[in-house]
Amino acid sequence: MLKKWLMVLMVVVVGVSGMGPSGALVSAQQADRNFIVVASGPSYEAGKRWVSFLQGETVPVKHVLPADFDSYKKEKYIAVLGTPSEPGGGDIIASLLTKEEKEWVSQQGNRKLFIKNDVWQKDQTIFVFSGYNYDAVTSAIRESRDTWWDTIMSWFDIEVSPAKLRGY
């Protein structure tokens, strides 16, 4: 009886550990990767709806504060959210953007998704969602959804109908 009980318990533990946040099975390939989202408190608020959407689609998102970023800068998949002038996170954004990109995105009304490759590690991709203020950061995320979603789907081997993405 005890052996049977232990076997059932083991099956349950193994089964649950292979599930993502929405209950979908997560492949072993997905389980060893996170999508690191670097953002200060206000920048994270600007991207909160986006992060919730990603988590709902079983993307393994890990929020990291700018002060803790050094421990994560060699991760393969990173997004940095914020303005070039914000305390803490602005330094990271400034290090990723060229002088011209930083000047442009700092001007009123401007926002953009910049994609940087192989910055701190080979085969690394970094999304930089930046704008002149936090509302512009939110707009940069929303306006570039076709670009970031296609890329994230390929990273984590997930599929979502275009209709669901439009709802984002």
N, C-alpha and C positions, 0 to 999 in steps of 0.2 A: 504494500500500500504506500509506504514512504517513497519507494523508487518511482512509483507512478506519479505521485504528487510532485516530486522533484522534477520529473520529466515535463510535466504540464507547466510548472513554474518556469523552467528553462525556455520552453517554447514561447511563452508569453513575453518574457524578458527580451529574447532575441527578436521577436516580432515587433515589439514596441520600439526597440532601439533603432530599427530600420525605418521608422516612420518620420516624415517631416511634420511641420507644424499643423498642416491641414489634414493629417492622417494619411497622406499619400506616401507610398513607399519611396524611399530615397536610396539611390544606388550607392554602392561602395565608393564609386568615383566622386559622387556629390558629397558624401559624408565627410571626406577629408579636406574640403574646401569651404571657405566662407567668403562672402562678398562683404568686404570691409567698407563701412560708410563712416568717413571721418567728418565730424561736424561739431561745432560748438552748440551750446544750448539753443540759441536763436536760429542758427542755421538748420539744426535738426528739426525744430518746429516747422521751418519752411518746407522741409522735405518729408515730414511725418506721414502725409497721405501716400506718398510714393513708397516709402519704406513699408507701410502697412500693405499696400498692393503687392509688393514683391514677396513679403512674407506669406501672404495669402496664396501665392503661386508656388510655394515651397522653395523659394530662394533663401538660402541660409545667410541671413543678414546679421552682421555684428557691428553695432555702433561703437565707435571709438572716439574719445575726446581728443582734440588736437594735442594736448599735453602728453597723451599716451601713445601718440602715433609712431614714434621711433621703434617701438616693439613690433609694429605691424607693417612697416614700410616696404618689406620685401615680399608681402603677400602678392599673389598673382592677380587678384581682382579687387580693385579699390575704386571708391567714389569719394570725391572731396566736394563738400557743399559749403558755399559761403561767398563772402565779398572779399575783395583784395585788402580792404582796410579794417576788417574786423579784428579785434584782439585775439591773439592765439592762432586761429585758423587762417588769418590773412597771410601769415608768414609761410604757411604750407602752400597756399595758392600762389603766392608770389614766387616761390621756388619752382613751381611747375609751369607757370606761364612765362612767355617771353615778355620783354619790356613793353613791346607794342600791344600784345594781347592784354596785359595788365592795365595799360593806359586806356585802351578801348573799352574794356568791360567796366572800368570805373566811371565812365561817363553816364550821365543820367539817361535812362531809357534802355541802356544796353544790357544784354544778357546772352549767355551762350553756353553750350556744352563743348568743351575742348576735350579731345581724346589724345592722351599721351601714352606712348609705348616704350617699353624697355628703359624706364627711368632709373629704378634702383635694382632691377633684376631683369634678366632675359625672359622673354615671353610674358612680361607683365603689361597689363592694360589698366590705365587710370582714367576715369571719367572725372572731369572737373566741371561741376555745375556752378557757374559764377555769374554775378550780376552786380549792378551798382547798389542794390539794397536787397533785403531778404525777399520781398515780393518778386523781384527780378530773378532771384534764384529759383523760386517756385515756377515762374514762367519758363525759365531755361529747361527745367525738367519736363514740364508739360509739352513744350514746343518741340522737343527732340525725342519724343517717346518712340517713334519708329526706329530711330538709330539705336538708342540704348536697349530697347526691348529685343530687337533682333540679335544683338550681341549677347545679352544676358541669356536668352533662350539657348544659344549655341554653347555657352559656358556650362550651363546646368542641365542641358538636355531636357528642356520642358517645352510644352506647346500650349498655347492659349489662342482662342479664336480672335480674329481681328475685331470682332464686335465687342468682346470683353475689354480689349485694350482701348477702344474708342471711349468706353465708359470711364476709363481712368481720366 
